[in-house]
Amino acid sequence: MIGVSMETAEFIFKQAELSVGNIDDLCDLWGRSLEDGSMGKHPPYVNHKELYATIDATPQGDIPWSSFKL
């Protein structure tokens, strides 16, 4: 079973295909909504950089992730 943070990453990145700005806006709104009544809780990601770092660090088989530019 995958956790909420991975489900959130899959939804934001794969299903909704949100832009960087929209990801940051969503994380900000989510974080502010938790400040008012959920002491000590925080959203799965602070911003798009944290989301992308999690996606990049996710193992997929035994071949490490790599990228290149053309």
Legacy VTK file of the C-alpha trace (Angstrom):
# vtk DataFile Version 3.0
C-alpha trace
ASCII
DATASET POLYDATA
POINTS 70 float
0.000 0.000 0.000
1.395 3.392 -0.934
1.153 6.342 1.417
-0.793 9.551 1.049
2.323 11.490 0.038
2.973 9.156 -2.912
-0.689 9.196 -3.912
-0.557 13.001 -3.780
2.585 13.050 -5.933
0.989 10.743 -8.492
-2.175 12.861 -8.620
-0.355 16.201 -8.912
2.305 15.083 -11.380
0.643 12.371 -13.463
-3.120 12.870 -13.341
-3.597 16.631 -12.930
-0.263 17.580 -14.577
-0.098 20.777 -12.505
2.412 23.481 -13.380
5.199 24.409 -10.953
3.328 27.557 -9.940
0.102 25.665 -9.318
1.926 23.009 -7.277
3.450 25.736 -5.095
0.056 27.448 -4.714
-1.605 24.159 -3.733
1.123 23.354 -1.177
0.848 26.850 0.297
-2.946 26.656 0.606
-2.760 23.158 2.052
-0.158 24.229 4.605
-2.121 27.295 5.663
-5.303 25.242 6.057
-3.527 22.948 8.518
-2.123 25.816 10.610
-5.565 26.729 11.953
-6.574 23.503 13.655
-4.114 20.690 13.164
-1.168 21.569 15.372
1.968 19.741 14.303
0.602 18.535 10.955
1.863 19.641 7.573
1.068 18.921 3.927
2.911 16.071 2.198
5.065 18.580 0.277
6.180 22.137 1.005
6.656 23.070 -2.673
7.299 21.683 -6.158
11.007 21.097 -5.440
10.203 18.742 -2.570
7.597 16.940 -4.689
10.022 16.491 -7.597
12.814 15.341 -5.248
10.495 12.645 -3.892
9.535 11.516 -7.394
13.184 11.455 -8.492
14.203 9.418 -5.418
11.487 6.803 -5.914
13.048 3.476 -6.914
11.816 1.903 -10.146
13.541 -1.425 -10.527
17.299 -1.659 -10.143
18.344 1.037 -12.623
19.060 4.489 -11.125
17.248 7.518 -12.540
19.207 9.653 -14.975
18.376 12.437 -17.374
20.025 14.411 -20.124
19.382 17.495 -22.229
19.428 17.707 -26.010
LINES 1 71
70 0 1 2 3 4 5 6 7 8 9 10 11 12 13 14 15 16 17 18 19 20 21 22 23 24 25 26 27 28 29 30 31 32 33 34 35 36 37 38 39 40 41 42 43 44 45 46 47 48 49 50 51 52 53 54 55 56 57 58 59 60 61 62 63 64 65 66 67 68 69
